[in-house]
Amino acid sequence: MSDPSRYIDVHVYDGKWTHNIKTTTSLEDKCILFNRLYQNIKDLGVESTSLQGLILVVENAQKPSNFDSTNNIYSDDILAEICKRMIDMSAEKQHDIIVNIAEQLSDMYKLGQCPQGRSTRLYQLYLSF
């Protein structure tokens, strides 16, 4: 098991990042994107905490537990935008991103289920594109 002390406290970023992430993705379309992502993560055979983290974000779409008020964003909006960006990527690039998403979702589930923990970990991935 990983040493939790090696992880960055995401709260150091509270209110400090600027973003222009706006999504027009409906909840119905998010469900389609997230179901596809769920299957892709499941196919990796990674820790179940990755899937539990995804379920946590999906089940709370547009709810207060997904809203990072310090950075004014919903974690499910960030995840939807990541999924949309992956659509036109090669299978190899998609695989690499899905591996990273799975890792961040697992860390979020184990170490930071608060709204800031959810959004900051996903925002890091968003910035990587």
N, C-alpha and C positions, 0 to 999 in steps of 0.2 A: 504494500500500500504506500502511496506517496506521502511525503511529509507535508502536512498542511501549512507549516510555517514558511515553506518556500514560495507560497503563492502571494501575489500582490493584493493588498487590501484595496478593493475597487473603490472604496469610499474616498480615497485621495483624489479621485476624479470628479466627485460630486459637484455639479454646477460649473465645471471647468471646461468641458468640451463644447465646441460649437459644431453644429451640424445643420444640414439642410435636407434631412431625410423626411420626405413627405410621401406617403403612400396613398394611392387611390384604389388599392386592392380591396375588394369587398371581402367580407367574412367568408362568403361562399367560395371565392377564388383562393383565399388563404387556406381553406380546408383542403382544396385540391393540391396546392403547393405543399402543404405540410404533410398530407398523406403520402405523397411521392417521396418527400424527405424521410419520413418515418421508415418507409420500405427500404430506401437506400442505406440508412443507418443500420437497420436490422440486418441487411445483407452483409454488412461489414463484419458482423459477429463481435462487436465491441461490448464493453461493459453495459449492463442493463441500466446503469445510472444515466447513460446518454439518452436512452429512450425515455426514461422517467423524467429527465430534464425537458425533453421536447414535449412530452405530454403536459407537463406543468405549464409551459408557455402556451401551448395550444388551448388547453382547457380554460385558460384565463385571458384569452384574446379580448382586448379592449376593456378589460376589467381593471380595477385599481391595483391589484397585485402585480400587474404587468406595467403599470405606469410609473416611470421614473420622473417624479416631479422636480428633482434637482436638475435634470437635463431636458425635461419637457418632451418625453418620447415614450411610446409603448414598445416593449421588447418584441411583441409580435409584429409590429410594423417593420422593425429592423430585419427580423428573420424573413419576412415576406419579400423585402427588397433584395436580400441575399439570394433567396431562392429564384427570384425573377432574373437576376444577373447571371445565374448559373445556366439558364436554359440554353443559351447559344454557345456555351463553352464546349470544348472537346471533352470526350469521356474521361480522359486522363486528368484534365484540370478539375472537372466536376468531382472526380474521386478524391483528389487532394483536398478540395474544399470540404467535402462531406466528412472526411477524416478529421479535419480541424473543427468543424461544427460539432461533431460527436464529442471531441475532447472538451470543447468549451461548455457544451451542455452538461457533460458529466461533472466538470468542475463547478458549474453553477448549481447543479443539484446537490452536490456534496458540501460545497463551501459558501454558497451565496445565493440563496433563493429570494432574497429581498429584491425589490424592483431595480435597484441600482446594480446589484450583482447580475441580474438577468441582462439588463441593457448594456452595461459596460463590456461584458464578455462578447456579446453579439456585435457591438459597435467596433470592437477590435477587428473582428472578421470582416465587417463591412469595409473598414478602411484598407484592408489588405488587397482589395481589388483595385 
